[in-house]
Amino acid sequence: MSGAAGLLRAAQQLQQRAERRRGAEAVPLYQQAVAQYREAIAAAAADDPDALFGLAESLQGGAEATLAACTALPDEALTAAAAQQAASQAAVALQESVAAYRRVLEGGQLRVDALVCAGNALSTWAEVCARRDANQSLQLLQQATEAYQAALQREEDALTWSNLADCLVQRASVCCEAGQGAAAGPLFDEAMQAYQRACGLSDAADGDDVPGLLINWARGLLAMAQQVQDLALALSLLDEAARRLEQSIAFQRGSEEPLLALGDVLLERGEKLAAAGDGAGAAAALQRALSEGYQQAQRIRASSPEAALGVADVHVQLARLAGTAGDAAAAAEHWSASEAGYRAALQQPAAFDFSERCDARYNHACCLARCGRAAEAAVLLRALLQLGSVAEWDIQRDADLAGVQL
């Protein structure tokens, strides 16, 4: 075996070992694989597409493992600085990954699988930088869209259509957050067409992940419903999302994922109706979110932190509805149930990234305050203030936190 070939084989073995690990355990193995691939590329007489593709995959895998390792940190270690450092490291690796994918040629043009993987890396990179630079995120998502479209022009594939749809939803959502709502509508519409095409090309009998595709489609519809202002249109989109999830549930009855997504859809329906003044409709939707969504997920996995968080979020909305209706006893029961839900979810903090974890801890503090446990709420809020994830002014003007002394 020649020097370059031997180096390539060693790099592939390291990559395979890394792929069997998760988070912090995977990071050093991916780093070793990257170094070995670079040696193999340097030793070859010409660009080796297999070595370049392996390098790109290892850089991408290392970036994702870095982010996962950060998410898994305990509360005392997961600070804003730690999250930012992990994001910066991941962004550098993803940038290098995309550059390597773009060197994987076949017959003088980019290989189709490299185009698709470059789109995936660009989408992840865009997600990493979305909070601090929306314009950069949109530029990266535009490049990802173009990569998927180029791949589809040469080889139509259900998964690539689904990836394109997810990317378009991501672009539309970032547009809305960046105050570019006018650009979001066409992107959402294009995404729905892409999901439709992906479904048309999929067949569960051939091993295609039809249930997963339906979940992604439903989450795309949910993202669209969250942005539209017209109540009737929003409810129509949520109804369609629920139908897709019911189809997914029928495919895989032992999975919690479609049930969690259904809970999210019905929770959004309840929030929309509550905002429109339809208390009865809102309460009915919220109860369905519990009984058909989150609690069903808990029957599959009782310890699911995502389900516990969903239950907590629903009870917050039910508490507010009860308070508006003047039913103080019912409101107190819902606040107590919500506090228990957040507490259960936060017992497994690694299920949530830094932002999600901070949001859950803040909401938990609000519930503690509503339950008359102001001292416990203050402890949580002081920790969040130290992390810089909340401002004292925001706490002071939050009605849920009235009476909490920091």
DOLUMFI-660440 format. One record per residue (C-alpha): residue number from 0; x, y, z. Coordinates in pm, 1 decimal. Layout:
<nodes>
   k       xx       yy       zz
 NUM        X        Y        Z
...
</nodes>
This chain:
<nodes>
   k       xx       yy       zz
   0      0.0      0.0      0.0
   1    146.1    335.4   -105.9
   2    209.6    618.7    138.8
   3    -93.2    823.3     32.2
   4   -318.7    517.4     23.3
   5   -203.7    408.7    368.0
   6   -264.1    754.5    511.2
   7   -610.7    760.8    353.2
   8   -698.1    423.1    503.1
   9   -581.2    535.7    848.3
  10   -787.7    854.6    817.7
  11  -1098.0    655.8    721.3
  12  -1055.3    428.1   1022.1
  13  -1028.1    728.1   1254.7
  14  -1340.1    881.0   1099.1
  15  -1531.9    555.9   1148.2
  16  -1427.8    547.8   1514.5
  17  -1540.6    910.2   1555.9
  18  -1877.6    835.6   1399.4
  19  -1941.6    570.3   1665.6
  20  -1895.9    828.1   1943.8
  21  -2094.3   1132.0   2048.3
  22  -2012.3   1481.3   2167.7
  23  -1690.9   1532.3   2361.2
  24  -1575.2   1173.8   2300.1
  25  -1600.5   1221.4   1923.6
  26  -1424.6   1559.1   1896.6
  27  -1058.8   1444.2   1935.2
  28  -1113.5   1150.3   1701.1
  29  -1252.1   1379.5   1431.9
  30   -955.3   1612.2   1484.5
  31   -716.1   1321.3   1436.1
  32   -904.5   1212.4   1123.5
  33   -884.3   1565.5    981.0
  34   -507.3   1575.9   1036.6
  35   -465.4   1233.4    876.1
  36   -676.5   1327.2    574.0
  37   -468.0   1642.0    526.7
  38   -153.6   1429.5    524.8
  39   -307.4   1192.1    271.2
  40   -406.5   1481.7     44.5
  41    -58.6   1634.8     69.4
  42    103.5   1299.4    -11.3
  43   -109.7   1235.7   -321.7
  44      8.5   1340.9   -664.8
  45   -329.0   1503.8   -739.6
  46   -651.2   1586.4   -557.3
  47   -804.9   1259.5   -437.3
  48  -1183.5   1305.6   -428.9
  49  -1226.1   1033.1   -166.0
  50   -971.2   1196.6     63.6
  51  -1127.5   1538.9     12.5
  52  -1476.1   1402.6     79.3
  53  -1356.6   1227.3    395.1
  54  -1185.0   1546.5    509.2
  55  -1504.3   1745.7    452.7
  56  -1715.9   1487.8    637.2
  57  -1475.3   1481.3    931.6
  58  -1468.5   1859.6    956.9
  59  -1849.1   1866.7    949.0
  60  -1878.3   1581.8   1199.7
  61  -1628.4   1751.7   1429.4
  62  -1824.6   2076.7   1416.6
  63  -2146.9   1899.8   1507.1
  64  -1974.2   1705.0   1786.6
  65  -1830.6   2032.0   1924.6
  66  -2178.5   2182.4   1941.6
  67  -2318.9   1865.4   2101.7
  68  -2039.2   1861.9   2359.4
  69  -2119.8   2220.6   2452.4
  70  -2490.0   2142.6   2490.5
  71  -2403.2   1854.8   2724.1
  72  -2213.1   2077.3   2968.1
  73  -2359.1   2113.1   3319.5
  74  -2532.3   2438.7   3409.2
  75  -2232.4   2579.4   3594.4
  76  -2008.5   2528.1   3288.1
  77  -2248.1   2617.9   3007.9
  78  -2202.7   2993.8   2996.3
  79  -2262.0   3240.7   2715.9
  80  -1886.2   3249.2   2660.8
  81  -1865.8   2869.7   2635.9
  82  -2153.5   2862.2   2389.2
  83  -1994.7   3136.7   2180.0
  84  -1659.5   2960.7   2176.8
  85  -1816.6   2636.8   2060.5
  86  -2012.4   2821.9   1791.9
  87  -1698.2   2996.0   1667.2
  88  -1502.1   2669.8   1653.0
  89  -1787.8   2498.0   1471.0
  90  -1820.1   2783.9   1221.0
  91  -1448.9   2763.1   1129.2
  92  -1471.0   2385.4   1079.9
  93  -1788.4   2413.2    872.5
  94  -1632.6   2679.5    651.1
  95  -1335.8   2448.1    587.4
  96  -1575.8   2157.7    531.0
  97  -1766.7   2344.7    260.3
  98  -1439.3   2441.4     89.9
  99  -1331.9   2075.3     85.4
 100  -1667.6   1952.6    -51.1
 101  -1632.1   2205.9   -333.9
 102  -1308.0   2037.7   -442.9
 103  -1468.1   1693.1   -481.7
 104  -1487.7   1661.0   -859.3
 105  -1605.6   1391.3  -1095.2
 106  -1572.9   1437.4  -1466.7
 107  -1471.6   1797.1  -1415.9
 108  -1777.0   1896.9  -1212.1
 109  -1877.8   1876.7   -847.0
 110  -1990.7   1531.0   -740.4
 111  -2361.1   1512.8   -659.1
 112  -2311.4   1376.1   -305.8
 113  -2060.9   1655.5   -236.9
 114  -2315.3   1914.9   -347.4
 115  -2577.2   1773.0   -110.6
 116  -2334.5   1747.2    181.6
 117  -2210.5   2100.4    116.1
 118  -2572.5   2215.9    137.7
 119  -2608.7   2038.0    471.6
 120  -2288.2   2193.3    607.3
 121  -2394.4   2538.4    488.5
 122  -2733.6   2497.9    658.2
 123  -2570.0   2400.7    987.1
 124  -2324.7   2689.4    956.4
 125  -2615.1   2927.2    895.2
 126  -2790.7   2799.5   1206.6
 127  -2475.9   2853.1   1413.8
 128  -2441.7   3218.0   1311.8
 129  -2813.5   3308.7   1283.8
 130  -2839.4   3470.6   1627.6
 131  -2542.5   3704.5   1583.1
 132  -2552.5   3778.3   1208.3
 133  -2881.4   3726.3   1024.6
 134  -2743.7   3857.6    696.0
 135  -2457.3   3609.2    695.2
 136  -2702.0   3332.9    782.6
 137  -2922.0   3425.7    486.1
 138  -2622.6   3432.0    251.9
 139  -2518.8   3085.0    364.8
 140  -2873.1   2952.4    325.1
 141  -2886.1   3097.7    -26.5
 142  -2568.7   2904.8   -107.8
 143  -2717.4   2590.0     47.7
 144  -3031.7   2632.0   -163.6
 145  -2820.9   2662.1   -477.7
 146  -2620.7   2350.6   -385.0
 147  -2934.7   2140.7   -336.4
 148  -3087.7   2272.0   -657.6
 149  -2771.9   2193.5   -853.1
 150  -2775.0   1839.6   -715.2
 151  -3142.2   1793.6   -804.7
 152  -3084.9   1908.8  -1160.3
 153  -2849.2   1617.7  -1206.1
 154  -3007.1   1352.7   -984.4
 155  -3356.8   1378.5   -835.7
 156  -3375.1   1232.9   -488.3
 157  -3640.5   1246.0   -215.3
 158  -3395.1   1321.5     64.9
 159  -3238.2   1607.6   -128.6
 160  -3582.8   1755.1   -193.3
 161  -3654.3   1726.0    180.0
 162  -3321.7   1893.2    265.9
 163  -3403.5   2173.9     22.3
 164  -3745.0   2218.7    184.2
 165  -3592.4   2236.1    532.2
 166  -3339.9   2491.9    408.0
 167  -3612.1   2708.6    254.0
 168  -3810.3   2702.6    580.0
 169  -3494.4   2800.6    765.9
 170  -3438.0   3090.0    522.8
 171  -3797.5   3207.6    555.6
 172  -3779.8   3199.1    936.5
 173  -3454.6   3397.5    944.8
 174  -3608.4   3650.6    704.9
 175  -3899.2   3700.6    944.9
 176  -3668.1   3740.0   1244.4
 177  -3457.1   3990.7   1049.0
 178  -3758.4   4204.9    959.6
 179  -3767.2   4085.0    598.5
 180  -4112.0   3929.9    616.9
 181  -4200.7   4011.6    255.4
 182  -3933.1   3769.2    135.2
 183  -4055.1   3487.0    360.6
 184  -4385.6   3406.8    191.3
 185  -4243.8   3285.9   -143.6
 186  -3977.7   3084.2     40.3
 187  -4238.9   2909.5    254.5
 188  -4446.7   2835.8    -57.0
 189  -4144.9   2693.5   -236.4
 190  -4064.3   2482.1     69.1
 191  -4413.2   2330.5     75.2
 192  -4378.5   2238.2   -292.9
 193  -4042.9   2075.5   -218.5
 194  -4192.3   1869.2     65.5
 195  -4470.7   1762.2   -170.1
 196  -4216.2   1650.3   -429.0
 197  -4012.7   1466.7   -166.3
 198  -4321.8   1276.3    -54.0
 199  -4408.7   1193.1   -413.2
 200  -4068.1   1031.7   -460.7
 201  -4070.4    844.5   -127.8
 202  -4184.0    490.2    -59.4
 203  -4166.4    338.5    287.9
 204  -4153.6     -6.6    127.7
 205  -3819.1     89.6    -27.0
 206  -3681.1    200.2    308.2
 207  -3744.4    573.4    265.0
 208  -3799.3    765.2    589.9
 209  -4155.4    871.3    511.7
 210  -4246.0    928.3    880.0
 211  -3947.7   1159.6    925.6
 212  -4032.3   1349.5    608.9
 213  -4389.5   1402.5    729.3
 214  -4258.4   1536.7   1060.3
 215  -4030.1   1782.1    880.2
 216  -4317.9   1889.4    656.2
 217  -4538.5   1946.7    960.0
 218  -4267.9   2150.2   1134.0
 219  -4235.2   2358.9    818.4
 220  -4608.4   2425.2    823.2
 221  -4582.7   2514.2   1193.6
 222  -4303.3   2763.5   1122.0
 223  -4516.9   2916.9    847.0
 224  -4822.6   2939.7   1076.6
 225  -4616.4   3112.2   1344.8
 226  -4532.9   3393.1   1103.7
 227  -4862.6   3463.8    926.7
 228  -5090.9   3731.5   1068.4
 229  -5421.1   3603.6    930.2
 230  -5580.6   3378.3   1194.5
 231  -5782.1   3167.8    950.3
 232  -5475.0   3097.4    738.6
 233  -5267.2   3014.7   1045.2
 234  -5528.2   2768.6   1171.4
 235  -5552.6   2609.9    826.6
 236  -5176.7   2557.4    818.8
 237  -5181.6   2408.5   1168.6
 238  -5462.9   2173.4   1071.2
 239  -5259.9   2054.2    773.9
 240  -4956.0   2008.1    998.2
 241  -5163.1   1797.5   1238.6
 242  -5279.7   1578.0    950.0
 243  -4921.5   1516.5    837.6
 244  -4827.8   1420.0   1193.0
 245  -5122.1   1184.3   1225.4
 246  -4994.4   1012.9    911.5
 247  -4645.0    992.7   1062.4
 248  -4783.1    848.6   1386.5
 249  -4967.4    581.4   1187.4
 250  -4634.4    482.2   1028.9
 251  -4439.8    458.2   1357.1
 252  -4654.8    419.9   1664.4
 253  -4362.3    360.0   1896.8
 254  -4190.2    692.2   1827.8
 255  -4223.1    998.4   2049.1
 256  -4100.4   1242.1   1783.5
 257  -4426.9   1287.5   1588.8
 258  -4618.1   1310.4   1916.4
 259  -4391.3   1588.9   2040.9
 260  -4438.4   1770.3   1710.4
 261  -4816.1   1727.5   1735.5
 262  -4803.4   1876.7   2084.4
 263  -4613.1   2175.8   1944.7
 264  -4870.6   2224.7   1668.2
 265  -5168.4   2207.9   1905.1
 266  -4993.5   2436.6   2156.3
 267  -4945.3   2693.4   1881.2
 268  -5312.7   2658.1   1789.2
 269  -5408.1   2724.6   2150.3
 270  -5184.2   3030.8   2169.8
 271  -5325.3   3170.2   1844.4
 272  -5684.0   3125.7   1962.0
 273  -5607.8   3273.4   2304.8
 274  -5455.7   3581.4   2143.5
 275  -5771.0   3615.0   1932.3
 276  -5991.5   3607.3   2243.5
 277  -6134.1   3257.4   2188.4
 278  -6078.5   3117.2   2537.1
 279  -6289.2   2803.9   2488.3
 280  -6121.4   2716.4   2160.1
 281  -5780.5   2782.7   2309.0
 282  -5848.5   2560.8   2611.6
 283  -5968.4   2277.3   2387.0
 284  -5655.7   2296.9   2170.1
 285  -5428.3   2309.4   2474.8
 286  -5594.2   2007.1   2631.8
 287  -5543.7   1821.0   2303.2
 288  -5178.0   1922.7   2306.8
 289  -5150.6   1743.2   2640.1
 290  -5365.6   1436.9   2574.9
 291  -5277.9   1370.5   2209.8
 292  -4924.1   1504.9   2206.1
 293  -4696.9   1545.4   2505.7
 294  -4862.6   1296.4   2741.4
 295  -4872.5   1034.0   2466.9
 296  -4498.8   1091.6   2418.9
 297  -4450.4   1039.9   2794.1
 298  -4627.5    705.5   2766.7
 299  -4354.4    599.1   2525.9
 300  -4071.2    752.8   2730.6
 301  -4173.4    871.9   3073.4
 302  -3848.4   1061.6   3125.6
 303  -3865.2   1258.5   2799.0
 304  -3737.4   1610.4   2882.0
 305  -3892.7   1751.6   2564.0
 306  -4232.9   1616.0   2662.3
 307  -4197.2   1753.9   3016.7
 308  -4111.9   2094.8   2871.4
 309  -4414.5   2078.6   2642.8
 310  -4642.7   1988.0   2932.5
 311  -4503.7   2282.9   3128.2
 312  -4560.2   2523.8   2838.4
 313  -4920.2   2407.7   2797.6
 314  -4998.7   2451.6   3166.5
 315  -4861.3   2806.8   3155.7
 316  -5113.3   2889.8   2883.6
 317  -5395.2   2714.0   3071.7
 318  -5301.1   2907.3   3387.6
 319  -5325.7   3235.4   3200.0
 320  -5663.4   3139.3   3053.7
 321  -5792.0   3045.1   3399.1
 322  -5662.8   3371.0   3543.1
 323  -5834.6   3572.3   3271.1
 324  -6158.0   3386.1   3344.5
 325  -6126.1   3469.3   3714.8
 326  -6073.5   3106.5   3825.4
 327  -5789.8   3153.0   4072.6
 328  -5800.1   2793.3   4199.4
 329  -5764.3   2644.8   3850.5
 330  -5488.8   2892.5   3767.6
 331  -5296.2   2788.9   4079.6
 332  -5324.5   2422.0   3982.8
 333  -5191.6   2491.3   3635.2
 334  -4903.2   2702.4   3766.9
 335  -4809.5   2417.9   3999.2
 336  -4825.4   2162.9   3716.3
 337  -4614.6   2388.9   3498.5
 338  -4350.5   2431.4   3770.2
 339  -4327.0   2052.7   3803.9
 340  -4290.3   2017.9   3426.8
 341  -4004.7   2266.8   3400.7
 342  -3834.0   2109.5   3700.9
 343  -3854.7   1764.7   3538.6
 344  -3727.0   1893.4   3204.1
 345  -3431.0   2070.6   3364.3
 346  -3322.6   1752.6   3537.4
 347  -3189.3   1656.2   3192.5
 348  -3039.0   1988.1   3079.9
 349  -2825.9   1829.8   2805.8
 350  -3142.4   1790.4   2600.0
 351  -3139.9   2167.1   2541.5
 352  -2887.5   2411.1   2399.7
 353  -2774.6   2721.3   2587.5
 354  -3059.4   2946.4   2471.6
 355  -3328.7   2682.1   2525.2
 356  -3191.8   2597.6   2868.3
 357  -3189.8   2962.2   2974.7
 358  -3546.7   3008.4   2850.4
 359  -3662.7   2703.3   3044.7
 360  -3489.2   2821.3   3363.2
 361  -3643.8   3167.7   3328.0
 362  -3990.8   3018.0   3275.7
 363  -3935.0   2791.0   3573.2
 364  -3855.4   3097.8   3783.3
 365  -4179.2   3261.5   3669.1
 366  -4376.7   2953.5   3773.2
 367  -4203.6   2939.2   4110.2
 368  -4295.8   3302.4   4168.6
 369  -4657.9   3237.2   4069.7
 370  -4660.0   2945.8   4314.2
 371  -4549.0   3172.9   4598.4
 372  -4190.0   3047.6   4601.2
 373  -4021.6   3381.2   4535.6
 374  -3695.9   3294.7   4712.3
 375  -3639.3   2992.4   4486.2
 376  -3725.2   3202.1   4181.7
 377  -3469.9   3463.9   4288.5
 378  -3193.8   3202.1   4303.5
 379  -3262.2   3098.5   3944.0
 380  -3284.2   3457.5   3823.0
 381  -2956.9   3558.6   3987.9
 382  -2784.9   3272.7   3807.4
 383  -2934.9   3385.7   3476.3
 384  -2824.6   3743.0   3542.5
 385  -2469.1   3620.7   3597.5
 386  -2484.6   3435.8   3266.7
 387  -2601.0   3751.8   3092.5
 388  -2901.1   3573.7   2943.8
 389  -3152.4   3811.7   3099.1
 390  -3148.4   4178.2   3200.7
 391  -3260.4   4304.5   3541.3
 392  -3495.3   4549.2   3369.1
 393  -3676.1   4260.8   3197.0
 394  -3721.1   4086.7   3530.5
 395  -3854.3   4400.2   3699.1
 396  -4125.1   4456.4   3437.0
 397  -4238.3   4090.4   3416.4
 398  -4572.5   4058.3   3595.6
 399  -4505.7   3690.0   3665.9
 400  -4209.3   3793.2   3880.7
 401  -4379.7   4057.6   4090.3
 402  -4259.5   4034.0   4448.0
 403  -3930.1   3860.9   4365.5
 404  -3638.9   4033.3   4538.7
 405  -3303.4   3995.3   4363.7
</nodes>
